[in-house]
Every structure is written in C-alpha cells, then in structure tokens.
Amino acid sequence: MTKEEIYEFDLNGYIVYRDLLSTEDIVRMNRIIDADQAGKEAANSFHFSFLDLDPCFLDVMAHPRTLQIIRVMVGDWLRLDHAYGLQLTQAMEVRENLHGGPRADQGEHQYQWLDGKMYNGLIVVMYALADVNPGNGGFICVPGSHKANLVHRPPVTSHLVVNPSLKAGDMLVFTEALVHGTRRWQGDHRRRSLLYKYSPGYSTWADYEGMQKFRDMAKNDLQRDLLRPPRVGGRTPLNFPEVTP
Ligand SMILES: O=C(O)CCC(=O)C(=O)O
C-alpha cells in the first residue's frame, strides 16, 4: 500500500481499488454463479456460496495484488477465514442494518497501530460483480467509526452513513471494526458481490471446520497456506507471490 492508501484506509476504515477483476473474469464468474443458481432457491437468496463452484474463485482468493494490500493490514500469516457472495434485487427483502464496530464480536473486530504498524482483526475484501451506482443501496458504512471512542450505531438513514459507488471489477476493502451493513437495493439491475474475509494467522471468526473442504481443492502451496487453520506456534509466513504490473 502506498502512504496515500494507508492514510485513506486509516482515515475511513475502508478503501476502494479500481479494476481488480477483468471484464472477462466478471462475465465468467457471473455465468458460473447463474448456472449454479438456475432453478434453485439460491437465486433469490441474499447470501450464496461460491468458493467451490470453480477453481477461478480460489485463484481470486490468492490474487497477488489483493494479498499485497491485505498483508499490510493483517500481516504475513494471514488466512482466509470464510467467503460468501451477496446479491440483491429491488424485489428482495433485506433487513437494513448497521453492525460491527471497534471491539465487536468478543474483541475480534479490532483496528490498532503499534510502533508504526497497523493491526486488524477480520478484513473484508469485497469484489463487485455488478456496478453499484450512487443511491443504489447495498453496502453502507460509517467512515471513521473503526476508531470511534463510543459504542454507537446510528440509524441507516443518518447523515454519517455512506453508500460507496463501485464499478464491476472494483474491490472494496474494509475492516469489520468499521460500523457497516446493508441498505435495501434500489437499482434496476441486480447487485452481486463476492466477499473474501481474511483473518490474522492466529485467529478465526468462522467455524474452521466449514473451510477444511476447500483446502482439498487448493492447487498450489499458496492456496493451501491461505486455507490453513489458525495457529501461532511454529507457523511460517505466507510465501507472497510477485505482483506483475
Ligand atoms: O455488503 C453488505 O451488504 C454487508 C456486508 C456485511 O455486513 C459484512 O460483510 O459483514
């Protein structure tokens, strides 16, 4: 991360990177998900699972540019905690809400600096597979709330709440220590996002047992290491891949 990017993430608790996924990737992933959901209840469900639908989704988990960024946030032992997709249409009911915030979930949601280094708990990498235009709804947050000194969740309609716009292929990264949530979808098209949630190597938010099956699908050491169970003793850092321009 550049100094400017670190400043932005520190200030707001989230940051958007543009064009992380190519148009071909977006079309392909949407086709795979559509095919999986065709005729199923999942097509109308807010949450969906996708990680085992195609090897391309584990490739995205290990995206070199993404890992380079979240390494700064989570450290050299980072691991994939869990992943799921979110989709919304105007017709879908969604419980509008704000949740998370500093020290939430037994203190797991955390944001701290020590000796010039950033420390985070669960970090969310959200790839947009469809545009989010101004006022569309979907992901919302209270910028800066990851550093708030009071426990408070304003109403979703508060002037403190923002709804970041995204183009398909953009990536929004946020800390779960940020107060964040969802608003009803107002767009004419369907919202669809893939959420990859990464933890420091010593911790887990989700039940690790649910992640074990994905490890068998990993096709290289990096993917296997990203899917390791949490541990401290004797742990080796990830072997981070080169980022090619
Ligand atoms: O993107 C959204 O609508 C909400 C995501 C969220 O609440 C979460 O990742 O915890």
PDBQT file of the ligand as one rigid body, heavy atoms in Angstrom, charges set to zero:
ROOT
HETATM    1  O1  LIG A 301     -22.190  -5.695   1.774  1.00  0.00    +0.000 OA
HETATM    2  C1  LIG A 301     -23.138  -5.737   2.542  1.00  0.00    +0.000 C 
HETATM    3  O2  LIG A 301     -24.309  -5.533   2.180  1.00  0.00    +0.000 OA
HETATM    4  C2  LIG A 301     -22.910  -6.038   4.003  1.00  0.00    +0.000 C 
HETATM    5  C3  LIG A 301     -21.638  -6.803   4.288  1.00  0.00    +0.000 C 
HETATM    6  C4  LIG A 301     -21.521  -7.114   5.729  1.00  0.00    +0.000 C 
HETATM    7  O3  LIG A 301     -22.343  -6.740   6.534  1.00  0.00    +0.000 OA
HETATM    8  C5  LIG A 301     -20.390  -7.867   6.251  1.00  0.00    +0.000 C 
HETATM    9  O4  LIG A 301     -19.525  -8.261   5.477  1.00  0.00    +0.000 OA
HETATM   10  O5  LIG A 301     -20.317  -8.081   7.480  1.00  0.00    +0.000 OA
ENDROOT
TORSDOF 0
